[in-house]
Each structure stands twice: as C-alpha cells, then as structure tokens.
Amino acid sequence: MELSYYNSLLLLFVVFITCYKLFTKRFKNLPPSPPPLPLIGNLHHLKPPALSQKYGPIFSFRFGSQLSMVISSASLAEECFTKNDIVLANRFRSPKTKHLTYNNTVVITSPYGDHWLNLCRICFLEILSTQRLNSFMGIRRDETARLIRSLSQGLGEGFTRVEVRLKLMSDGKS
Ligand SMILES: *[C@@H]1O[C@H](CO)[C@@H](O)[C@H](O)[C@H]1NC(C)=O
C-alpha cells in the first residue's frame, strides 16, 4: 500500500517533468517571454498592456502548448506583412486540423506554396469571379429581401430592438 503510494507519486512527478520539458521546448531566436507553466503556458499572464511594457513591443506567449508571438508596434506589424510575409504566411496546424482538412490540403490550412497558389487560383476562378458572383446574384437578392422582410415583421410605429445575429444564422424559416 505504502509502496504503491510512493510509486504513483514518482510517476506523477515524472509525468509533470516530461510535460514541462515538452511544453516549454526551447526554440532558438525567440523574443523574450514570461516564464510559461506546463499545460496552461502563459494563460495566467493574460494582461497584454502590462506584458508589452515589461518585455517590449514583441514577445512570445504560450496559449497552452501553442507558441505565439505578440506584436504591439506598428512598424513591426508592417514588417510582418511586407518583408516577412512569406515566412509568416503559413497557418496554424495541429493534429486536429490535419484530420479535419485532409492532411492540411484545403485552402485555409495548406502551407504557402504551389498547392496553395493553385487552390487560390481555383477559388478565384470558380467561386469569386465576376461571372460566378453574377450567376448567384438572384439568390443573394432573394435572401436579402427575405431577411429584411423578416426583420420588419411585427414592427409597429416606433423602434424595436432586434438581434440580427440570430437572423443571420437561421435558415430563414423562423
Ligand atoms: C501529409 O502531409 C505531409 C506533409 O505535406 C506528407 O509528408 C505526408 O506524406 C502526408 N500524409 C499522407 C497520409 O498523405
């Protein structure tokens, strides 16, 4: 009984250390960061203005195990979208997105490259081109008129508060 208690304590300790090592894995060239905790990362530090005063306009932050960068300067943000845009063009990937998006091959999770450019080309030609948009114009006009009609239903003379979000999410039957 006593022995098994100590064994489980030891096991717990080993699991804790392994998690800590895993979640606080060191990367090179990271901006400064508040010290993360295992599993929750820096979630207990969530007070951005105070952190940027302490660590500067760029610092790393762990949302759980997910490493992120926080940038709070216009010139650094501009650099991210101009000089380093290709490096930062890739989207967040995880085992979850891998299973949900066919091994990250759909346009929202695919890494920047030939495949992604091809997908974008297809989207612009087949979904967002003027010809396609015009061909669905009737449906959009009809849906907009239906929404306006449903919003104005039951309105009297004065103003009434309506929640548009629910209307936008509904299938139009209610
Ligand atoms: C998933 O994608 C990776 C990287 O693009 C590739 O190396 C791997 O072979 C792919 N897996 C499958 C099952 O297609």
The ligand as an ORCA input file, in Angstrom:
! r2SCAN-3c Opt
* xyz 0 1
  C       0.625     14.572    -45.127
  O       1.379     15.713    -45.463
  C       2.755     15.609    -45.199
  C       3.412     16.966    -45.464
  O       2.856     17.608    -46.557
  C       3.359     14.465    -46.033
  O       4.718     14.333    -45.761
  C       2.615     13.167    -45.695
  O       3.075     12.125    -46.516
  C       1.123     13.334    -45.880
  N       0.421     12.156    -45.366
  C      -0.457     11.480    -46.100
  C      -1.109     10.309    -45.414
  O      -0.737     11.785    -47.237
*
